[in-house]
Amino acid sequence: MAQESSYDVAVLGAGFAGSALAAALARGGTRVLLLDPGGHPRFSTEEIVTPYTATLLRTMAVWHRVPELAWLADAPSASRRVSRSTGVGRTLGFLYHHHGRAPAAADVLQITSPAAIPAEPTLYRQDTDSFLFHAAVRYGADARQHVRLAEVRIETSGVSLTAVDGRRFHAGFVVDAGGGGEAFAAGAGLVDGEELPAHSWSLHTHLVGAGSMREATGSTRAFGAPGRWDDGPCYHVFDGGYLWRVPFGNHRRSTSLVTGVGLTVDATRYPFPSGASPGDVLRDLIEPYPMIRAQLGAARVVQPWTVVTHRPPAGTTLAGPRWCALPGREPSGFFLSRGLTDQLAAAGLLAVLLRGRGAGGLDPAGVATAKATLASLRAGGNTLAEMVLAGTRSPLLWKAVLRVWEVGLLFGTLQAQGALRRLRRGDDRPARALAGSPDAGSPFPGDAGFRRLLDRAVGLCADGAADPSAAGERLFVLLRDAEVVPDVFGFTDPRKRYYHPTPPDLARLALWTLRSAPPGTGAVVRDGLRAVLGASARPSTGGAKP
């Protein structure tokens, strides 16, 4: 029998989140085993870093003294210190398409980050995941690639792992970060009965030769947009689904020739054609939309297609005293790479809960926190997917759904920025409360006013199938009546197309927090504004030496 090796924590899956968790734990002295059934480099989905995701990366970097995580939070440092194949996400575009014609100017939306703040990167996952994997090894994780598990036994005293080739490992705690497979599911009791019906399915690959928005429209700033459409990801939305493009070669330092392309559609309206190839499915779905066809018609596939079916989450528990499963990517439909964000949030929470516990696993309070937080993350991803798919039914409903999530993501990011600011000053209480929030799945966790807005918006979307435009009108009324929504950036105006925050806008937002905002909301947003304005005064760390 093969000799057994012992560790405090075993992480199954050496992707982005698994490697980040392993690096954070190993940096703090935890004996970490990092197992993966495959190897690096490898192709992966979910390549967009939102401002909230960037704040999670910076928070983990500060909290656990792993600066490599912060290098992936802004485009200049990612390009200089990680990979020149990473792209820039200065803008985020949304264009609503109708059959047979290009989008109308009234049906486009663009969000542009302030020039004073470094843009987020787009992640070329072959390089970024490999980089984090090697960072985890550098900090002391014992990494084993190409190890497939035959059995995972979870007992009160610890966890026993047996590989297909007979190697055995023992750990006090095990985390499935996507590499545990059926062996982990069986060991943790996660094998459920009948699957819930799928609400959507997705395709994803990398292409070479994809056309740009400039080539498709004849202008870098088509429709009068303040930012260049090719300076970041773009979502092309149509009735029943959306296609996204993630650029990597969109800055001078980039060496990449590829574009990430994905498609998510409503499975109840467009069941995946039996026996069809992913390439044929994509071609048939984009055929009615001339602008999309102009960009992708001549492109060539350079990576295997990823095909994922998205289902509502089952009620299975995701944590116990000796184990935890990070949220999967299935519920979220890949919108804004929400699955990656949730996995990173869960990894950050576990890094805190397991810190200094050696092989002891989670205490009862830690188990309760992990269960509540992970369940909320998973439910929140499903809520996002269902609202977004409902929103695709009409341009007006799409605009209204985006406004709800824009408000939440703006304030949620400011909330996280405020917690990070205090963490840098030695106070980890706000960051700890945010990481373990039972409302973590909300884009603005813990805010009662936003939770009411979100719950009512979910109901309107669910009831709006018969008349989606009327549902959009009612949702805009709801936005105008909500105390938590400021009349600053035009969130309540369906005619507003571009969001390009300026110093006067931020000043008006600060006044709103003092004069009109609910007291709790105002205090959180003000604290976040202080953090953002302070960060914008500091130069990017992209050129600094390790």
Disulfide bonds with the S-S distance in Angstrom:
none
